[in-house]
Amino acid sequence: MSLPEGVTEIYNEFFELTKLDVFPKPPLGKVVAVKSDLTVREATRILAQENILSAPVAKCDASEEMSWLDKYEGTIDAVNLMYWMLDKVDGVPPENIEDLLRRDFASTPISEVIDADPSADITNVVTQSAVVKFIHSHKDRMAATMNRTLEELGIGLTAPITISTKETFWSAFRLMRERCVSALPVVDEGGFITGVVSSRDARLMVIRATRLRFVNQPLALFNDLHVAPFDTETICCTRESTLGDVIDRLVETQVHRVFVIDAHKRPTGVVALRDVIACLCKEHPNSKIAEYFVERAVPYTVGYIT
């Protein structure tokens, strides 16, 4: 359920008075960008080295004096990469996928994979993780809400889309694309979570191309080998967990989502970073943000991005 209007107004006023300069600046003093003439593999390695999931793609001849409209072609992120890979292998015999992608990783310019959406110059990137970390550091201002359970707040009560360990990586990627999600909990025959497949794993396929030969194998294989995405703990909570507890887990573990499980440890919901933000901050009635994202989504309903 929604928070009482008076409470929402208090939180909104707090966020409105908060300047963006409270968010940490990029580690190197500037936003990491990749050149448009880099290959998919080269650009993806930069994302991995910098431990980031997305980056603006700069034109080869761009200078520091140029505006965003002239300097950049768009952005590259893990979801773009996953969808590009799916389109590349559509209709390709399984035995030919590894050779095809290895060749394309090394020869395709990253400019063919990007989400073209220039809008302003870039001096910093404020991520959902950064916003939730900011909320975490100001939990005392929202104690009444932080102490309420997910059940009371109506958060994380919708059953998540899952995928079986019997399915393959390609099946997981396709399902994420069809259902417009960026991650899926992987469950075994008993319905228990054994790991999480996300769009980030597409980056792993580029960095470690030897994994490509296993993408048509059951996800259980990766689970048995204890390799990504089954090499780390899946973070979970219950409906009785408080919002404050969930935010603590998100910040401490630096994950993007916490799965809600029942008494039998089966997934019943998920709380993502955006759910936390949406719970505490409501869009202004005169805001045009929703219209922007609706317009932005239209060209991609039959293309790469949803």
N, C-alpha and C positions, 0 to 999 in steps of 0.2 A: 504494500500500500504506500501512498505518497505521504510525505511528512506534512504536518499541519502547516497551513499557509504562512502563519506568523513565523514559524521556525525557519522555513525556506527563505523568507525575506531577510531574516537575520544573517543566514549563511551567505546569501547572494550579496548582501551589502559588504560582508567581510571580503569575499572574493573580488568584488568590484573595486575595493579600496587597495587591493594588493597589486603592486607593480610587478611587471614581468621580470624586472631585474633581480627579484628574489631567487629566481631559478639559477642554478649553477651554470657558468659559462662553459663552453667546450674546453676539454682538457688542454688542447694546443692553442687556445685563444681564438680559434676560428672553426667554422663548420667543415667537417671532412666532406670533400666532393670528389667525384671520379670524372675523368675525361671521357667524352663520348666516343673516342676512337679506341678505347680499351676493349678487350674481348670480354665476354661473359665471365670467363675464368679469372681474368686479371681483376675485374671490378669486384667480383665476389670475394676474392682473396683480401681485398682492401677492407670490405665490410667485416670479414672475419678477424683480420688483424686489429682493427679498431674496436671490435666487439660491439658493432652497431648493426641494426636490422635494415636501415635505409640510408640513402644519401642522395643529394642532388647531383645531376649529371650535367657537367659543364661542357660547353662547346670547345673544340680544340683551340680555336683562335681567340677565346675569351680573355679579356683583360680585367684587372681589378676595378677599373673606372666604369665599366659597363653596368647598366641596370640589369635586374634579374631577367627581364624580357629579352635582352640581347645576350646575356651571359649563359643562361641555362636552357637546356632542352626539356627538362622534367626531372623526375625522381625514379630511383630504382629501389625496390624493397623485396623482401622474401616472397610476398604474395605474387608480385609481378613475375618473379623468377619461376615460381611453382606453376603458374598458369602457362607461361611460355614453354616450359618443359612438357606439359601435358599436350599442348597443341603440336609440338614437334614430334611426339611419339604416337599421335593419333593415327591408327591404322597401320602402324609399323609392326612387323612380326617381332615377338619378344626377343628372339635370338639376335636381332639387328639393332636393338635399342642402345646397347652399351656403345657400340662403334659409332652410331649416329650422334649420340649426345657428346661423346668424347670429342668428336670432330667439330661439332657446333660450339661446344664450350670454348674451344681454342680459336675459332674463326669468326664467330658472330659478334659484331660490335654491340656493346651494351646499349647503344642508342636504339636498337631494334626491340628492346625489352622494356623500355621505360614507360612510366605513366606520365604523359606530357600534361603538365598542369602548372605553368608558370603564373605567378601572381604578385610577388613582391621580392625585394632583396632579402637575403638571409644573413642574419647576424647571430642567430641562435636557433636551436630547435627545442621546443618545449614538448616533451613526450608525456603520455599518460602515466608512465612510471614516475616521472618527475612531479607531476601534479599530486599523485597519491602519496609520494614521499613528503611533499609539502603539507598535505592534510595530516599525515602521521605526526609531523612535528608540531601541529596545532590541535591535536585531539582534545586538549583540555577545553578549548572553546566550544566543542561540540559534544561534551561529555554525555548529555542526556541521550543523544542519538547513538553515540559510540557504545553505550552500555546496553542497547537493545539488541535482541537476537535477530538473526536472519529471518526467522519465522515471523517475528513481530513486524519487521520492516517489509516483508514480502519480497526479499531478495534471494535469488538462487533457488527458487522453488520450481522452475520449469525443468523437466527432464532433459539432460543433455543428449546430443546426437553422439552415438558411440560407434565404434568399429571393433570387430572381432579380431583376435589374434590369428584367426584362420585367413583373414584377408591380407592383401599385399599393400606395399607402399603406394603403388599406382592407384589402387582402389581407394585408399585413404585420401590421396590428393584429389581424385575425382569427386569424392563425396564432399570434401571441403569446398570445392568449387561449386558444386551443385547446391549446397546448402548455405553458401555465403558465410562460412566460418573459417577461422584461421587455425583451429586446433580441434583434435578429437581425442577423447579418452579411449584407450585400448582396453577391452575387457576380455577375460577368458571365458571358458564354457560356463563357469559359475556366476558370471556377471561381475567379477571383481576387477578393479582397475589394476593393470600391470604396467602401464606406461601412458605416454601422451605423444601423439604424432601431430606436428604443427608445420606451418609453412616454412618455418626456420630450417626444417630438415632438407628442404630443397637446396639450401645453401650448402649443407653437408655433402649432398650428392655432387656438387660442382667441385668442392675442395678435395673430397676424397672419391674420385671417380671410380675407384675399385668397387665401391658400394653399388654401382649401377647394375652389376651382374646379379645382384640379389633383390632388386626391386620387385621382381615378380614372384618372390618367395614369400611364404606366410610371415606375418609380423612376429609370430612366435619364434622364428629363427633368431631375430635380433634380440628378443627377450632372453632366449636360452644363452646367447653369447654375452649378455649384459653389456651391449654396446648401444649407442644412441639409436632411438630415443629412450632406451630402457636402462641407461647407465646412471640415472639420478632418481631421487625419491620423488614420487608424485605427491604434491602437497594437497591435503584434504582437510575438511572441517565438517561440522554437522549443522543442522538447522538451529540447534541450541547455541551455537557459537555466536558471540557478539560481533557486531560490525568492527569494533575496535580490535578484537582478536584476529579477525580476517585481515585487516589492514596491517597488523603487526606481521603476520605470516608473509603477506605480499612483499613488504619492505625488507624483511629479514632474509628471505630466500631469493629475492629479485626475480620472481616469476610473474607472469602476466595474468594468471588465473588460479583460483583455488577451487577444487571440486568438492561438492557437498555430497556426503555419503550417509547411508542409513545405518541402523544398528548392525546390519549384516555386511557392512562395508561395500555396499553396491552404490554406484553413482546415482544421485537423484536430482542434482542441479550443479550449477557452476556460477562462481562469482568472479567476473573479470574486472580488470582495472576500470573500464568504462562504466561498469555497474556501480562501483563505489562513487565515482565522480557524479554520475547521473542521480544517485540517491541524495547527494548533498547540495548539488548546484542545479538549479532549474534555468532553462533558457528564457530570456526576456521575451515577453509577448510580442514585441516589435522587432525581434531579431530576424535576420535574413539567413542565418546559418543553415537552418533546415532546408530552405529553398536552394541554397548553394549546393548542398550535398545531393539533393534530389536531381538537380540539373546535371551535376557532375556524373551521376550514375547512369543516366540515360544512354550515352554512347557505348557503354560497356556491357549492356545487357546481352549483347550477342558477340562480345569481344573478350578481352582478357580480364578486365577488372570488374568486380561487382561491388 
